[in-house]
Amino acid sequence: MTGMSGSERQAALEKILIPARIIPVLTIGRVEDGVPLARALVAGGVKTLEITFRTEAAADAARAIIAEVPEAVVGIGTVLNADDLRRAQALGARFAVSPGATPELLDAAAASDLPLLPGIATASELMQARARGFDLLKFFPAEQSGGIPMLRALAGPFPHTRFCPTGGVSAANAATWLAEPNVIAVGGSWLCPASDVKSGNWEVITGRCIDAMKSLRRR
């Protein structure tokens, strides 16, 4: 059983996401890319990372980043079930992220000390998450699910719920999303395109992060 209450888990997640503003969603295909990629992001001021469980390299890359890049706040994404949640916690992740939220996963997260950011796309899914104590949610896929108009519509009946939109968020619209009062952070992969990772263009990634964070500060 968990030693943390639901409100404590939500508060812990809040402390991670609020200062982060932008959460890069990382799909790492080669273990050896993990540490230099994380270092490039951190050097650009982007320290909170979501490493997706979409590749065979993901777990080992996350383990290496946690061990060798202590400045990084590592979360595990594409958590689909209770087993994935347990794997994320065993790796030493600080938080977990899911694209959706089954009753099984929500129940497992409610019984875990690892904060989960569950994904929702509809009012019904939001209500299921709230019923289990989750008021900080991933809105996914954000643009495809109605974008900012949908998020504003959800704010009416659910004024205390806050979101991290992911899916279609880019350099062009990240600041617009973040200007919404119920948006706490945004997620996306634009800071580190697969082509730059494959080529080892770490300085380019760092520069893109610096520009993105400066752009947010100017607003």
C-alpha positions in Angstrom: 0.0 0.0 0.0 1.1 3.6 -0.6 2.5 5.7 2.1 1.3 8.8 0.3 -2.2 10.2 0.0 -3.7 11.2 -3.3 -3.2 14.9 -2.5 0.4 14.3 -1.7 1.0 12.6 -5.0 -0.7 15.4 -6.9 1.4 18.0 -5.0 4.6 16.1 -5.8 3.6 16.0 -9.5 2.8 19.7 -9.3 6.3 20.5 -8.0 7.8 18.7 -10.9 5.6 20.1 -13.7 5.1 23.8 -12.8 8.8 24.8 -13.0 9.3 22.6 -16.0 6.8 24.3 -18.4 7.9 22.1 -21.3 8.3 18.3 -21.0 10.2 16.8 -23.9 8.7 13.4 -24.9 11.7 11.2 -25.7 11.5 8.0 -27.7 15.1 6.6 -27.5 16.0 3.9 -29.9 19.6 3.5 -28.9 20.8 3.2 -25.3 24.0 5.1 -26.0 21.9 8.2 -27.1 20.2 8.5 -23.7 22.9 10.2 -21.6 24.2 12.7 -24.2 20.6 13.6 -25.1 19.7 14.2 -21.5 22.8 16.3 -21.0 22.0 18.4 -24.1 18.5 19.1 -22.8 19.6 19.9 -19.3 22.3 22.3 -20.7 19.5 24.1 -22.5 17.5 24.6 -19.3 15.1 21.7 -19.9 15.5 19.3 -17.0 12.2 17.4 -16.7 12.1 14.6 -19.2 9.6 12.0 -20.2 11.2 8.8 -21.6 8.6 6.7 -23.3 8.3 2.9 -22.9 8.0 2.5 -26.7 11.4 1.0 -27.5 13.5 -1.9 -26.2 16.2 0.7 -25.3 13.9 2.8 -23.1 14.5 1.2 -19.7 18.2 0.9 -20.0 18.5 4.5 -21.3 16.3 5.8 -18.5 18.5 3.9 -16.0 21.6 5.4 -17.4 20.2 8.9 -17.4 19.1 8.6 -13.8 22.6 7.3 -12.8 24.7 9.7 -14.9 22.6 12.9 -15.2 21.5 13.8 -11.7 20.2 17.2 -12.8 17.6 15.5 -14.9 14.1 14.8 -13.4 13.2 11.6 -15.2 9.7 10.4 -15.8 8.5 7.4 -17.7 5.9 7.7 -20.4 3.6 5.3 -22.4 2.8 3.6 -19.1 -0.1 1.4 -20.1 -0.8 -0.9 -17.2 0.1 -1.7 -13.6 3.2 -3.7 -14.7 4.5 -0.7 -16.6 3.9 1.5 -13.5 5.9 -0.9 -11.3 8.7 -1.0 -13.9 8.9 2.8 -13.9 9.1 2.9 -10.1 11.8 0.2 -10.0 13.9 2.2 -12.5 13.8 5.1 -10.1 11.6 7.4 -12.1 10.2 10.5 -10.4 6.9 10.4 -12.2 4.9 8.4 -14.8 2.7 9.4 -17.7 0.0 7.5 -19.5 -1.6 8.2 -22.9 -5.0 7.1 -21.5 -6.3 5.7 -18.2 -7.9 2.3 -17.6 -9.6 1.6 -14.3 -6.8 -1.0 -13.6 -4.0 1.6 -14.1 -5.8 4.3 -12.1 -6.3 1.8 -9.2 -2.7 0.8 -9.4 -1.5 4.4 -9.4 -3.8 5.2 -6.4 -2.0 2.5 -4.5 1.5 3.6 -5.5 3.9 6.2 -4.3 4.9 7.1 -7.9 2.9 10.1 -9.1 1.0 9.4 -12.3 -0.1 11.9 -14.9 -3.0 10.0 -16.5 -4.1 10.8 -20.1 -7.7 11.8 -20.9 -9.4 13.1 -24.1 -13.1 13.3 -23.0 -15.2 14.5 -20.1 -16.1 11.0 -19.1 -12.5 9.9 -18.9 -11.8 13.0 -16.9 -14.5 12.1 -14.4 -13.2 8.6 -14.0 -9.7 10.0 -13.2 -11.1 12.5 -10.8 -13.2 9.8 -9.0 -9.8 8.2 -8.1 -8.3 11.4 -6.9 -6.5 12.6 -10.0 -6.9 16.3 -10.8 -3.7 16.9 -12.8 -4.1 15.2 -16.1 -2.5 14.8 -19.5 -4.7 16.0 -22.3 -3.9 13.7 -25.2 -3.9 13.9 -28.2 -4.4 17.6 -27.5 -4.8 19.1 -31.0 -6.6 16.1 -32.4 -9.1 16.1 -29.5 -10.3 19.6 -30.0 -7.3 21.7 -29.0 -7.7 24.8 -26.9 -11.5 25.1 -27.5 -11.9 21.7 -26.0 -9.8 22.5 -23.0 -11.8 25.7 -22.4 -15.0 23.7 -22.6 -13.7 21.3 -19.9 -12.8 24.2 -17.7 -16.5 25.0 -17.1 -17.6 21.8 -15.3 -14.1 21.0 -14.0 -12.6 24.3 -12.8 -10.1 22.8 -10.5 -8.6 20.3 -13.0 -5.3 21.2 -14.6 -3.7 19.8 -17.7 -0.4 19.0 -19.5 -1.5 19.0 -23.2 0.6 16.7 -25.5 0.0 15.8 -29.1 0.3 18.5 -31.7 2.0 20.9 -29.4 5.0 22.5 -31.1 7.4 25.5 -31.0 4.7 27.5 -32.9 1.9 27.0 -30.3 3.5 26.0 -27.0 3.3 29.5 -25.6 -0.4 29.8 -26.6 -1.2 26.5 -24.8 0.7 27.6 -21.7 -1.3 30.9 -21.6 -4.4 28.9 -20.8 -5.2 29.2 -17.0 -5.8 25.4 -16.7 -2.6 24.4 -18.4 0.3 23.6 -16.0 2.9 22.5 -18.6 3.0 21.1 -22.2 4.7 18.0 -23.6 6.1 17.4 -27.1 9.0 16.1 -29.1 9.9 19.2 -31.1 12.9 20.0 -29.0 14.8 16.9 -30.0 13.7 15.6 -33.5 14.7 12.0 -34.2 17.0 13.2 -37.0 19.1 15.3 -34.6 19.3 12.5 -32.1 20.4 10.0 -34.7 23.1 12.4 -35.9 24.2 13.3 -32.4 23.4 17.0 -33.0 23.5 17.7 -29.3 24.5 21.4 -29.5 21.6 22.0 -31.9 19.2 20.4 -29.4 20.7 22.6 -26.6 20.3 25.7 -28.6 16.7 24.9 -29.4 16.0 24.4 -25.7 17.6 27.7 -24.8 15.5 29.5 -27.5 12.3 27.8 -26.3 12.8 28.7 -22.6 13.8 32.3 -23.5 10.6 32.6 -25.6 8.5 31.5 -22.7 10.2 34.0 -20.3 9.5 36.9 -22.7 5.7 36.4 -22.5 
